[in-house]
Structures are given as structure tokens and as C-alpha cells.
Amino acid sequence: MAITKKEIEHVAKLARLDSSGGVFDTLSADMQSIVAMVDTLQELDLSAMEDSVDLSRKNVFRSDEVLSSFPRDKILKNAPSQEAGGVSVPKIVE
């Protein structure tokens, strides 16, 4: 399957890419190699392969339970600095 420059330009327009760089020839060659690789993969005989999807599995949900947490005093005891009942850290973004 050949990918034309016109098709590349159309996709670039849909993706709102800048088309003034003259890179369509390079893109066309890259896309040709990708399509060739996919064509090679489609030629493989996978009839002996088993399915890797097990449709019999179901998602197991557990009920939400409120559990006790660590006491705030024990957590803040190890903090180098505290502020308003929490750990205070230096500002890194201005």
C-alpha cells in the first residue's frame, strides 16, 4: 500500500500540523516502512497460537471499609517542620 504525499498533507491538515517544513517526503518514507512492517506481520500464520484473553474471568470487588489510620501525633513527630497540623515543606515552584 503506497502512501502518497497528498494523503500525508491531508493527515497533517487534520492534525493541524505545520506543513511548511517540507518534511512530507521523509514522513512518507517513514510511513511506508511502518506499513511494510505491518504487512509483514499480517503474513504470519498464527493459527496454532492460543488466545491470550480469558473471558471467563470476572472483576472481584471488595466492600469499602473505613479503617483506622496512624495517629497524627506519631506522623508529625518525625516531620522536620509542621504547620497547621501537617508537614511543612519548602516551596519549590514559584
DRENVORO-272621 format. One record per atom (N, C-alpha, C, O, CB): atom name; x, y, z. Coordinates in Angstrom, 1 decimal, decimal comma. Glycine has a CB too. Example, Ala and Ser with C-alpha at 12.3 -4.5 7.8 and 13.67 -1.06 7.14 Angstrom:
// residues 2
rec atom: N x: 13,2 y: -5,7 z: 7,8
rec atom: CA x: 12,3 y: -4,5 z: 7,8
rec atom: C x: 13,2 y: -3,3 z: 7,8
rec atom: O x: 14,2 y: -3,3 z: 8,5
rec atom: CB x: 11,3 y: -4,5 z: 9,0
rec atom: N x: 12,8 y: -2,2 z: 7,1
rec atom: CA x: 13,7 y: -1,1 z: 7,1
rec atom: C x: 12,9 y: 0,0 z: 7,9
rec atom: O x: 13,4 y: 1,1 z: 8,0
rec atom: CB x: 14,1 y: -0,6 z: 5,7
// end
This chain:
// residues 94
rec atom: N x: 0,9 y: -1,2 z: 0,0
rec atom: CA x: 0,0 y: 0,0 z: 0,0
rec atom: C x: 0,9 y: 1,2 z: 0,0
rec atom: O x: 1,7 y: 1,4 z: 0,9
rec atom: CB x: -1,0 y: 0,0 z: 1,2
rec atom: N x: 0,7 y: 2,1 z: -1,0
rec atom: CA x: 1,5 y: 3,3 z: -1,1
rec atom: C x: 0,9 y: 4,4 z: -0,4
rec atom: O x: -0,4 y: 4,6 z: -0,6
rec atom: CB x: 1,8 y: 3,6 z: -2,6
rec atom: N x: 1,6 y: 5,2 z: 0,3
rec atom: CA x: 1,1 y: 6,4 z: 1,0
rec atom: C x: 1,6 y: 7,6 z: 0,2
rec atom: O x: 2,8 y: 7,7 z: 0,0
rec atom: CB x: 1,6 y: 6,5 z: 2,5
rec atom: N x: 0,7 y: 8,4 z: -0,3
rec atom: CA x: 1,0 y: 9,5 z: -1,2
rec atom: C x: 1,3 y: 10,7 z: -0,4
rec atom: O x: 0,9 y: 10,9 z: 0,8
rec atom: CB x: -0,1 y: 9,7 z: -2,2
rec atom: N x: 1,9 y: 11,7 z: -1,0
rec atom: CA x: 2,2 y: 13,0 z: -0,4
rec atom: C x: 0,9 y: 13,7 z: -0,1
rec atom: O x: 0,8 y: 14,4 z: 0,9
rec atom: CB x: 3,1 y: 13,8 z: -1,3
rec atom: N x: -0,1 y: 13,5 z: -0,9
rec atom: CA x: -1,4 y: 14,1 z: -0,8
rec atom: C x: -2,1 y: 13,6 z: 0,5
rec atom: O x: -2,7 y: 14,4 z: 1,3
rec atom: CB x: -2,3 y: 13,9 z: -2,0
rec atom: N x: -1,9 y: 12,3 z: 0,8
rec atom: CA x: -2,5 y: 11,7 z: 2,0
rec atom: C x: -1,8 y: 12,3 z: 3,2
rec atom: O x: -2,4 y: 12,5 z: 4,3
rec atom: CB x: -2,4 y: 10,2 z: 2,0
rec atom: N x: -0,5 y: 12,4 z: 3,2
rec atom: CA x: 0,3 y: 12,9 z: 4,3
rec atom: C x: -0,1 y: 14,4 z: 4,5
rec atom: O x: -0,3 y: 14,8 z: 5,7
rec atom: CB x: 1,8 y: 12,9 z: 4,0
rec atom: N x: -0,3 y: 15,2 z: 3,5
rec atom: CA x: -0,8 y: 16,6 z: 3,7
rec atom: C x: -2,1 y: 16,6 z: 4,3
rec atom: O x: -2,4 y: 17,5 z: 5,1
rec atom: CB x: -0,7 y: 17,3 z: 2,3
rec atom: N x: -3,0 y: 15,7 z: 3,9
rec atom: CA x: -4,4 y: 15,7 z: 4,4
rec atom: C x: -4,3 y: 15,3 z: 5,9
rec atom: O x: -5,0 y: 16,0 z: 6,7
rec atom: CB x: -5,2 y: 14,6 z: 3,7
rec atom: N x: -3,6 y: 14,3 z: 6,3
rec atom: CA x: -3,5 y: 14,0 z: 7,7
rec atom: C x: -2,8 y: 15,1 z: 8,5
rec atom: O x: -3,3 y: 15,4 z: 9,6
rec atom: CB x: -2,6 y: 12,7 z: 7,9
rec atom: N x: -1,8 y: 15,8 z: 7,9
rec atom: CA x: -1,2 y: 16,9 z: 8,6
rec atom: C x: -2,2 y: 18,1 z: 8,8
rec atom: O x: -2,2 y: 18,7 z: 9,8
rec atom: CB x: 0,0 y: 17,4 z: 7,8
rec atom: N x: -3,1 y: 18,3 z: 7,8
rec atom: CA x: -4,1 y: 19,3 z: 7,9
rec atom: C x: -5,1 y: 19,0 z: 9,0
rec atom: O x: -5,5 y: 19,8 z: 9,8
rec atom: CB x: -4,8 y: 19,5 z: 6,6
rec atom: N x: -5,5 y: 17,7 z: 9,1
rec atom: CA x: -6,4 y: 17,3 z: 10,1
rec atom: C x: -5,8 y: 17,4 z: 11,5
rec atom: O x: -6,5 y: 17,7 z: 12,5
rec atom: CB x: -6,9 y: 15,8 z: 9,9
rec atom: N x: -4,5 y: 17,1 z: 11,6
rec atom: CA x: -3,8 y: 17,2 z: 12,9
rec atom: C x: -3,3 y: 18,6 z: 13,2
rec atom: O x: -2,7 y: 18,9 z: 14,3
rec atom: CB x: -2,6 y: 16,3 z: 12,9
rec atom: N x: -3,6 y: 19,5 z: 12,3
rec atom: CA x: -3,2 y: 20,9 z: 12,4
rec atom: C x: -1,7 y: 21,1 z: 12,6
rec atom: O x: -1,2 y: 21,8 z: 13,4
rec atom: CB x: -4,0 y: 21,6 z: 13,6
rec atom: N x: -1,0 y: 20,3 z: 11,8
rec atom: CA x: 0,5 y: 20,4 z: 11,8
rec atom: C x: 0,9 y: 21,4 z: 10,8
rec atom: O x: 0,3 y: 21,6 z: 9,8
rec atom: CB x: 1,1 y: 19,0 z: 11,6
rec atom: N x: 2,1 y: 22,0 z: 11,0
rec atom: CA x: 2,7 y: 23,0 z: 10,1
rec atom: C x: 3,2 y: 22,2 z: 8,9
rec atom: O x: 4,0 y: 21,3 z: 9,0
rec atom: CB x: 3,8 y: 23,8 z: 10,8
rec atom: N x: 2,7 y: 22,6 z: 7,7
rec atom: CA x: 3,1 y: 21,9 z: 6,5
rec atom: C x: 4,1 y: 22,6 z: 5,7
rec atom: O x: 4,4 y: 22,3 z: 4,6
rec atom: CB x: 1,8 y: 21,6 z: 5,7
rec atom: N x: 4,7 y: 23,7 z: 6,3
rec atom: CA x: 5,6 y: 24,5 z: 5,5
rec atom: C x: 7,1 y: 24,0 z: 5,6
rec atom: O x: 7,9 y: 24,5 z: 4,9
rec atom: CB x: 5,6 y: 25,9 z: 6,0
rec atom: N x: 7,3 y: 22,9 z: 6,3
rec atom: CA x: 8,7 y: 22,5 z: 6,5
rec atom: C x: 9,3 y: 21,6 z: 5,4
rec atom: O x: 10,5 y: 21,4 z: 5,4
rec atom: CB x: 8,8 y: 21,8 z: 7,8
rec atom: N x: 8,5 y: 21,1 z: 4,6
rec atom: CA x: 8,9 y: 20,2 z: 3,5
rec atom: C x: 9,4 y: 18,9 z: 4,0
rec atom: O x: 10,3 y: 18,2 z: 3,5
rec atom: CB x: 10,1 y: 20,9 z: 2,8
rec atom: N x: 8,8 y: 18,4 z: 5,1
rec atom: CA x: 9,2 y: 17,1 z: 5,7
rec atom: C x: 8,3 y: 16,0 z: 5,2
rec atom: O x: 8,4 y: 14,8 z: 5,7
rec atom: CB x: 9,1 y: 17,2 z: 7,2
rec atom: N x: 7,4 y: 16,3 z: 4,2
rec atom: CA x: 6,4 y: 15,2 z: 3,8
rec atom: C x: 7,1 y: 14,1 z: 3,1
rec atom: O x: 6,6 y: 12,9 z: 3,2
rec atom: CB x: 5,4 y: 15,9 z: 2,9
rec atom: N x: 8,2 y: 14,3 z: 2,4
rec atom: CA x: 8,9 y: 13,2 z: 1,8
rec atom: C x: 9,5 y: 12,2 z: 2,8
rec atom: O x: 9,4 y: 11,0 z: 2,7
rec atom: CB x: 10,0 y: 13,7 z: 0,9
rec atom: N x: 10,1 y: 12,8 z: 3,9
rec atom: CA x: 10,6 y: 12,0 z: 5,0
rec atom: C x: 9,5 y: 11,2 z: 5,7
rec atom: O x: 9,6 y: 10,0 z: 5,9
rec atom: CB x: 11,4 y: 12,8 z: 6,0
rec atom: N x: 8,4 y: 11,9 z: 5,9
rec atom: CA x: 7,2 y: 11,3 z: 6,6
rec atom: C x: 6,7 y: 10,2 z: 5,7
rec atom: O x: 6,3 y: 9,1 z: 6,2
rec atom: CB x: 6,2 y: 12,3 z: 6,9
rec atom: N x: 6,6 y: 10,4 z: 4,4
rec atom: CA x: 6,1 y: 9,4 z: 3,5
rec atom: C x: 6,9 y: 8,2 z: 3,6
rec atom: O x: 6,4 y: 7,1 z: 3,6
rec atom: CB x: 6,0 y: 10,0 z: 2,1
rec atom: N x: 8,2 y: 8,3 z: 3,5
rec atom: CA x: 9,2 y: 7,2 z: 3,6
rec atom: C x: 9,0 y: 6,4 z: 4,9
rec atom: O x: 9,0 y: 5,2 z: 4,9
rec atom: CB x: 10,6 y: 7,6 z: 3,4
rec atom: N x: 8,9 y: 7,2 z: 6,0
rec atom: CA x: 8,7 y: 6,6 z: 7,3
rec atom: C x: 7,4 y: 5,8 z: 7,4
rec atom: O x: 7,4 y: 4,7 z: 7,9
rec atom: CB x: 8,8 y: 7,6 z: 8,4
rec atom: N x: 6,4 y: 6,4 z: 6,9
rec atom: CA x: 5,1 y: 5,7 z: 6,9
rec atom: C x: 5,0 y: 4,5 z: 6,0
rec atom: O x: 4,4 y: 3,5 z: 6,3
rec atom: CB x: 3,9 y: 6,7 z: 6,5
rec atom: N x: 5,8 y: 4,6 z: 4,9
rec atom: CA x: 5,9 y: 3,4 z: 4,0
rec atom: C x: 6,5 y: 2,2 z: 4,7
rec atom: O x: 6,1 y: 1,1 z: 4,6
rec atom: CB x: 6,7 y: 3,8 z: 2,8
rec atom: N x: 7,6 y: 2,5 z: 5,5
rec atom: CA x: 8,3 y: 1,4 z: 6,2
rec atom: C x: 7,4 y: 0,9 z: 7,3
rec atom: O x: 7,4 y: -0,3 z: 7,6
rec atom: CB x: 9,6 y: 1,9 z: 6,8
rec atom: N x: 6,6 y: 1,7 z: 8,0
rec atom: CA x: 5,6 y: 1,2 z: 9,0
rec atom: C x: 4,6 y: 0,3 z: 8,4
rec atom: O x: 4,3 y: -0,8 z: 8,9
rec atom: CB x: 5,0 y: 2,4 z: 9,7
rec atom: N x: 4,0 y: 0,7 z: 7,3
rec atom: CA x: 3,0 y: -0,1 z: 6,6
rec atom: C x: 3,6 y: -1,4 z: 6,1
rec atom: O x: 3,0 y: -2,4 z: 6,2
rec atom: CB x: 2,4 y: 0,7 z: 5,4
rec atom: N x: 4,9 y: -1,4 z: 5,6
rec atom: CA x: 5,5 y: -2,6 z: 5,2
rec atom: C x: 5,7 y: -3,5 z: 6,4
rec atom: O x: 5,6 y: -4,7 z: 6,2
rec atom: CB x: 6,9 y: -2,3 z: 4,5
rec atom: N x: 6,1 y: -3,0 z: 7,5
rec atom: CA x: 6,2 y: -3,8 z: 8,7
rec atom: C x: 4,9 y: -4,5 z: 9,1
rec atom: O x: 4,9 y: -5,7 z: 9,5
rec atom: CB x: 6,8 y: -3,0 z: 9,9
rec atom: N x: 3,8 y: -3,7 z: 9,1
rec atom: CA x: 2,5 y: -4,3 z: 9,4
rec atom: C x: 2,1 y: -5,3 z: 8,4
rec atom: O x: 1,6 y: -6,4 z: 8,8
rec atom: CB x: 1,5 y: -3,1 z: 9,4
rec atom: N x: 2,4 y: -5,1 z: 7,1
rec atom: CA x: 2,1 y: -6,1 z: 6,1
rec atom: C x: 2,9 y: -7,4 z: 6,4
rec atom: O x: 2,4 y: -8,5 z: 6,2
rec atom: CB x: 2,5 y: -5,6 z: 4,7
rec atom: N x: 4,1 y: -7,3 z: 6,8
rec atom: CA x: 4,9 y: -8,5 z: 7,2
rec atom: C x: 4,3 y: -9,2 z: 8,4
rec atom: O x: 4,3 y: -10,4 z: 8,4
rec atom: CB x: 6,4 y: -8,0 z: 7,5
rec atom: N x: 3,8 y: -8,5 z: 9,3
rec atom: CA x: 3,2 y: -9,1 z: 10,5
rec atom: C x: 1,9 y: -9,8 z: 10,1
rec atom: O x: 1,5 y: -10,8 z: 10,7
rec atom: CB x: 2,9 y: -8,1 z: 11,6
rec atom: N x: 1,2 y: -9,3 z: 9,1
rec atom: CA x: -0,1 y: -9,9 z: 8,7
rec atom: C x: 0,1 y: -11,2 z: 7,9
rec atom: O x: -0,8 y: -12,0 z: 7,8
rec atom: CB x: -0,9 y: -8,9 z: 7,8
rec atom: N x: 1,4 y: -11,4 z: 7,4
rec atom: CA x: 1,7 y: -12,6 z: 6,7
rec atom: C x: 1,9 y: -13,8 z: 7,7
rec atom: O x: 2,0 y: -14,9 z: 7,2
rec atom: CB x: 2,9 y: -12,4 z: 5,8
rec atom: N x: 2,1 y: -13,5 z: 9,0
rec atom: CA x: 2,4 y: -14,6 z: 9,9
rec atom: C x: 1,2 y: -15,5 z: 10,1
rec atom: O x: 0,1 y: -15,1 z: 10,1
rec atom: CB x: 2,8 y: -14,0 z: 11,3
rec atom: N x: 1,5 y: -16,8 z: 10,2
rec atom: CA x: 0,5 y: -17,8 z: 10,5
rec atom: C x: 0,3 y: -18,0 z: 12,0
rec atom: O x: 1,2 y: -18,6 z: 12,6
rec atom: CB x: 0,8 y: -19,2 z: 9,8
rec atom: N x: -0,7 y: -17,5 z: 12,5
rec atom: CA x: -1,0 y: -17,5 z: 14,0
rec atom: C x: -2,1 y: -18,5 z: 14,3
rec atom: O x: -2,6 y: -18,5 z: 15,4
rec atom: CB x: -1,3 y: -16,2 z: 14,5
rec atom: N x: -2,4 y: -19,4 z: 13,4
rec atom: CA x: -3,5 y: -20,4 z: 13,7
rec atom: C x: -3,2 y: -21,3 z: 14,8
rec atom: O x: -4,1 y: -21,8 z: 15,5
rec atom: CB x: -3,8 y: -21,2 z: 12,4
rec atom: N x: -1,9 y: -21,6 z: 15,1
rec atom: CA x: -1,5 y: -22,5 z: 16,2
rec atom: C x: -1,4 y: -21,8 z: 17,5
rec atom: O x: -1,3 y: -22,5 z: 18,6
rec atom: CB x: -0,2 y: -23,1 z: 15,9
rec atom: N x: -1,6 y: -20,5 z: 17,5
rec atom: CA x: -1,5 y: -19,8 z: 18,8
rec atom: C x: -2,8 y: -19,8 z: 19,6
rec atom: O x: -3,9 y: -19,8 z: 19,0
rec atom: CB x: -1,1 y: -18,3 z: 18,5
rec atom: N x: -2,7 y: -20,0 z: 20,9
rec atom: CA x: -3,9 y: -19,9 z: 21,7
rec atom: C x: -4,3 y: -18,5 z: 22,0
rec atom: O x: -3,4 y: -17,6 z: 22,0
rec atom: CB x: -3,6 y: -20,7 z: 23,0
rec atom: N x: -5,5 y: -18,3 z: 22,3
rec atom: CA x: -6,0 y: -17,0 z: 22,7
rec atom: C x: -5,4 y: -16,6 z: 24,0
rec atom: O x: -5,2 y: -17,4 z: 24,9
rec atom: CB x: -7,5 y: -16,9 z: 22,7
rec atom: N x: -5,0 y: -15,3 z: 24,1
rec atom: CA x: -4,4 y: -14,9 z: 25,4
rec atom: C x: -5,4 y: -14,1 z: 26,2
rec atom: O x: -5,0 y: -13,6 z: 27,3
rec atom: CB x: -3,2 y: -14,0 z: 25,1
rec atom: N x: -6,6 y: -14,1 z: 25,8
rec atom: CA x: -7,7 y: -13,4 z: 26,6
rec atom: C x: -8,6 y: -14,4 z: 27,2
rec atom: O x: -9,1 y: -15,3 z: 26,6
rec atom: CB x: -8,5 y: -12,5 z: 25,7
rec atom: N x: -8,7 y: -14,3 z: 28,5
rec atom: CA x: -9,6 y: -15,2 z: 29,3
rec atom: C x: -10,9 y: -14,5 z: 29,6
rec atom: O x: -10,9 y: -13,7 z: 30,5
rec atom: CB x: -8,9 y: -15,8 z: 30,5
rec atom: N x: -11,9 y: -14,8 z: 28,8
rec atom: CA x: -13,2 y: -14,0 z: 29,0
rec atom: C x: -14,0 y: -14,6 z: 30,2
rec atom: O x: -15,0 y: -14,0 z: 30,6
rec atom: CB x: -14,0 y: -14,1 z: 27,8
rec atom: N x: -13,6 y: -15,7 z: 30,8
rec atom: CA x: -14,3 y: -16,2 z: 31,9
rec atom: C x: -14,0 y: -15,5 z: 33,2
rec atom: O x: -14,7 y: -15,7 z: 34,2
rec atom: CB x: -14,0 y: -17,7 z: 32,1
rec atom: N x: -12,9 y: -14,7 z: 33,3
rec atom: CA x: -12,6 y: -14,0 z: 34,5
rec atom: C x: -13,5 y: -12,8 z: 34,8
rec atom: O x: -13,9 y: -12,1 z: 33,8
rec atom: CB x: -11,1 y: -13,5 z: 34,4
rec atom: N x: -13,8 y: -12,6 z: 36,0
rec atom: CA x: -14,7 y: -11,5 z: 36,4
rec atom: C x: -13,9 y: -10,7 z: 37,4
rec atom: O x: -13,0 y: -11,1 z: 38,1
rec atom: CB x: -16,0 y: -12,0 z: 37,1
rec atom: N x: -14,2 y: -9,4 z: 37,4
rec atom: CA x: -13,6 y: -8,5 z: 38,4
rec atom: C x: -14,1 y: -8,8 z: 39,8
rec atom: O x: -15,3 y: -8,8 z: 39,9
rec atom: CB x: -13,8 y: -7,0 z: 38,0
rec atom: N x: -13,2 y: -8,9 z: 40,7
rec atom: CA x: -13,7 y: -9,1 z: 42,1
rec atom: C x: -13,6 y: -7,8 z: 42,9
rec atom: O x: -12,5 y: -7,3 z: 43,0
rec atom: CB x: -12,8 y: -10,2 z: 42,8
rec atom: N x: -14,7 y: -7,4 z: 43,3
rec atom: CA x: -14,8 y: -6,2 z: 44,1
rec atom: C x: -14,8 y: -6,5 z: 45,6
rec atom: O x: -15,4 y: -7,5 z: 46,0
rec atom: CB x: -16,0 y: -5,3 z: 43,7
rec atom: N x: -14,3 y: -5,6 z: 46,4
rec atom: CA x: -14,4 y: -5,8 z: 47,8
rec atom: C x: -15,2 y: -4,6 z: 48,3
rec atom: O x: -15,2 y: -3,5 z: 47,7
rec atom: CB x: -13,0 y: -5,9 z: 48,5
rec atom: N x: -15,8 y: -4,7 z: 49,5
rec atom: CA x: -16,5 y: -3,6 z: 50,0
rec atom: C x: -15,6 y: -2,6 z: 50,6
rec atom: O x: -14,6 y: -3,0 z: 51,2
rec atom: CB x: -17,6 y: -4,1 z: 51,0
rec atom: N x: -15,9 y: -1,4 z: 50,6
rec atom: CA x: -15,1 y: -0,3 z: 51,2
rec atom: C x: -15,4 y: -0,4 z: 52,7
rec atom: O x: -16,5 y: -0,4 z: 53,2
rec atom: CB x: -15,5 y: 1,1 z: 50,6
rec atom: N x: -14,3 y: -0,3 z: 53,4
rec atom: CA x: -14,4 y: -0,3 z: 54,9
rec atom: C x: -13,5 y: 0,9 z: 55,4
rec atom: O x: -12,4 y: 1,1 z: 54,9
rec atom: CB x: -13,9 y: -1,6 z: 55,5
rec atom: N x: -14,0 y: 1,6 z: 56,3
rec atom: CA x: -13,3 y: 2,6 z: 57,0
rec atom: C x: -12,4 y: 2,0 z: 58,0
rec atom: O x: -12,8 y: 1,3 z: 58,9
rec atom: CB x: -14,2 y: 3,7 z: 57,6
rec atom: N x: -11,1 y: 2,2 z: 57,8
rec atom: CA x: -10,1 y: 1,6 z: 58,7
rec atom: C x: -9,4 y: 2,7 z: 59,5
rec atom: O x: -9,3 y: 3,9 z: 59,0
rec atom: CB x: -9,1 y: 0,7 z: 58,0
rec atom: N x: -8,9 y: 2,4 z: 60,6
rec atom: CA x: -8,2 y: 3,4 z: 61,4
rec atom: C x: -6,8 y: 3,7 z: 60,8
rec atom: O x: -6,2 y: 2,8 z: 60,2
rec atom: CB x: -8,0 y: 3,0 z: 62,9
rec atom: N x: -6,4 y: 4,9 z: 60,9
rec atom: CA x: -5,2 y: 5,4 z: 60,3
rec atom: C x: -4,1 y: 5,6 z: 61,4
rec atom: O x: -4,5 y: 5,4 z: 62,6
rec atom: CB x: -5,4 y: 6,7 z: 59,5
rec atom: N x: -2,9 y: 6,0 z: 61,0
rec atom: CA x: -1,9 y: 6,3 z: 62,0
rec atom: C x: -2,3 y: 7,5 z: 62,8
rec atom: O x: -2,9 y: 8,4 z: 62,2
rec atom: CB x: -0,5 y: 6,4 z: 61,4
rec atom: N x: -2,0 y: 7,6 z: 64,0
rec atom: CA x: -2,3 y: 8,9 z: 64,8
rec atom: C x: -1,5 y: 10,0 z: 64,2
rec atom: O x: -0,3 y: 9,8 z: 63,9
rec atom: CB x: -2,1 y: 8,7 z: 66,3
rec atom: N x: -2,1 y: 11,2 z: 64,1
rec atom: CA x: -1,4 y: 12,3 z: 63,5
rec atom: C x: -0,2 y: 12,7 z: 64,3
rec atom: O x: 0,8 y: 13,1 z: 63,8
rec atom: CB x: -2,4 y: 13,5 z: 63,5
rec atom: N x: -0,3 y: 12,6 z: 65,7
rec atom: CA x: 0,9 y: 12,9 z: 66,5
rec atom: C x: 2,1 y: 12,1 z: 66,2
rec atom: O x: 3,2 y: 12,6 z: 66,1
rec atom: CB x: 0,5 y: 12,8 z: 68,0
rec atom: N x: 1,9 y: 10,8 z: 65,9
rec atom: CA x: 3,0 y: 9,9 z: 65,6
rec atom: C x: 3,7 y: 10,3 z: 64,3
rec atom: O x: 4,9 y: 10,3 z: 64,1
rec atom: CB x: 2,6 y: 8,5 z: 65,6
rec atom: N x: 2,8 y: 10,7 z: 63,3
rec atom: CA x: 3,3 y: 11,0 z: 62,0
rec atom: C x: 4,1 y: 12,3 z: 62,1
rec atom: O x: 5,2 y: 12,5 z: 61,5
rec atom: CB x: 2,2 y: 11,1 z: 61,0
rec atom: N x: 3,5 y: 13,3 z: 62,7
rec atom: CA x: 4,1 y: 14,6 z: 62,8
rec atom: C x: 5,4 y: 14,7 z: 63,7
rec atom: O x: 6,2 y: 15,6 z: 63,6
rec atom: CB x: 3,1 y: 15,7 z: 63,3
rec atom: N x: 5,5 y: 13,7 z: 64,6
rec atom: CA x: 6,7 y: 13,6 z: 65,4
rec atom: C x: 8,0 y: 13,5 z: 64,6
rec atom: O x: 9,0 y: 13,9 z: 65,1
rec atom: CB x: 6,5 y: 12,4 z: 66,4
rec atom: N x: 7,9 y: 12,8 z: 63,5
rec atom: CA x: 9,1 y: 12,6 z: 62,6
rec atom: C x: 9,3 y: 13,7 z: 61,6
rec atom: O x: 10,3 y: 13,7 z: 60,9
rec atom: CB x: 9,0 y: 11,3 z: 61,9
rec atom: N x: 8,3 y: 14,6 z: 61,5
rec atom: CA x: 8,5 y: 15,7 z: 60,5
rec atom: C x: 9,5 y: 16,8 z: 60,9
rec atom: O x: 9,5 y: 17,1 z: 62,1
rec atom: CB x: 7,1 y: 16,4 z: 60,2
rec atom: N x: 10,3 y: 17,2 z: 60,0
rec atom: CA x: 11,3 y: 18,3 z: 60,4
rec atom: C x: 10,6 y: 19,6 z: 60,7
rec atom: O x: 11,1 y: 20,3 z: 61,6
rec atom: CB x: 12,3 y: 18,5 z: 59,3
rec atom: N x: 9,5 y: 19,9 z: 60,1
rec atom: CA x: 8,8 y: 21,1 z: 60,4
rec atom: C x: 7,3 y: 20,9 z: 60,2
rec atom: O x: 6,9 y: 20,1 z: 59,3
rec atom: CB x: 9,3 y: 22,3 z: 59,6
rec atom: N x: 6,4 y: 21,5 z: 61,0
rec atom: CA x: 5,0 y: 21,4 z: 60,9
rec atom: C x: 4,3 y: 22,7 z: 60,8
rec atom: O x: 4,8 y: 23,7 z: 61,2
rec atom: CB x: 4,5 y: 20,6 z: 62,2
rec atom: N x: 3,1 y: 22,6 z: 60,2
rec atom: CA x: 2,3 y: 23,9 z: 60,0
rec atom: C x: 0,9 y: 23,5 z: 59,8
rec atom: O x: 0,6 y: 22,6 z: 59,0
rec atom: CB x: 2,8 y: 24,7 z: 58,8
rec atom: N x: 0,0 y: 24,0 z: 60,6
rec atom: CA x: -1,4 y: 23,8 z: 60,5
rec atom: C x: -1,8 y: 22,3 z: 60,6
rec atom: O x: -2,7 y: 21,9 z: 59,8
rec atom: CB x: -2,0 y: 24,5 z: 59,2
rec atom: N x: -1,2 y: 21,6 z: 61,5
rec atom: CA x: -1,5 y: 20,2 z: 61,6
rec atom: C x: -1,0 y: 19,3 z: 60,5
rec atom: O x: -1,4 y: 18,2 z: 60,4
rec atom: CB x: -3,0 y: 20,0 z: 61,7
rec atom: N x: 0,0 y: 19,7 z: 59,7
rec atom: CA x: 0,5 y: 18,9 z: 58,6
rec atom: C x: 2,0 y: 19,1 z: 58,5
rec atom: O x: 2,6 y: 19,9 z: 59,2
rec atom: CB x: -0,2 y: 19,3 z: 57,3
rec atom: N x: 2,6 y: 18,4 z: 57,6
rec atom: CA x: 4,0 y: 18,5 z: 57,4
rec atom: C x: 4,3 y: 19,7 z: 56,5
rec atom: O x: 3,6 y: 19,9 z: 55,5
rec atom: CB x: 4,6 y: 17,2 z: 56,7
rec atom: N x: 5,2 y: 20,6 z: 56,9
rec atom: CA x: 5,6 y: 21,8 z: 56,1
rec atom: C x: 6,8 y: 21,5 z: 55,3
rec atom: O x: 7,9 y: 21,0 z: 55,8
rec atom: CB x: 5,8 y: 23,0 z: 57,0
rec atom: N x: 6,8 y: 21,7 z: 54,0
rec atom: CA x: 7,9 y: 21,5 z: 53,1
rec atom: C x: 8,3 y: 22,8 z: 52,4
rec atom: O x: 7,4 y: 23,7 z: 52,3
rec atom: CB x: 7,6 y: 20,4 z: 52,1
rec atom: N x: 9,5 y: 22,9 z: 52,0
rec atom: CA x: 9,9 y: 24,2 z: 51,3
rec atom: C x: 9,2 y: 24,3 z: 49,9
rec atom: O x: 8,9 y: 23,3 z: 49,3
rec atom: CB x: 11,4 y: 24,2 z: 51,1
rec atom: N x: 8,9 y: 25,6 z: 49,6
rec atom: CA x: 8,3 y: 25,9 z: 48,3
rec atom: C x: 9,4 y: 25,6 z: 47,2
rec atom: O x: 10,5 y: 26,2 z: 47,3
rec atom: CB x: 7,7 y: 27,3 z: 48,2
rec atom: N x: 9,0 y: 24,9 z: 46,1
rec atom: CA x: 9,9 y: 24,6 z: 45,1
rec atom: C x: 9,5 y: 25,2 z: 43,7
rec atom: O x: 10,4 y: 25,3 z: 42,8
rec atom: CB x: 10,1 y: 23,1 z: 44,9
rec atom: N x: 8,3 y: 25,7 z: 43,6
rec atom: CA x: 7,8 y: 26,3 z: 42,4
rec atom: C x: 7,3 y: 27,7 z: 42,7
rec atom: O x: 6,6 y: 27,9 z: 43,6
rec atom: CB x: 6,6 y: 25,4 z: 41,7
rec atom: N x: 7,8 y: 28,6 z: 41,9
rec atom: CA x: 7,3 y: 30,0 z: 42,1
rec atom: C x: 6,4 y: 30,4 z: 41,0
rec atom: O x: 5,9 y: 31,6 z: 41,1
rec atom: CB x: 8,5 y: 30,9 z: 42,2
// end
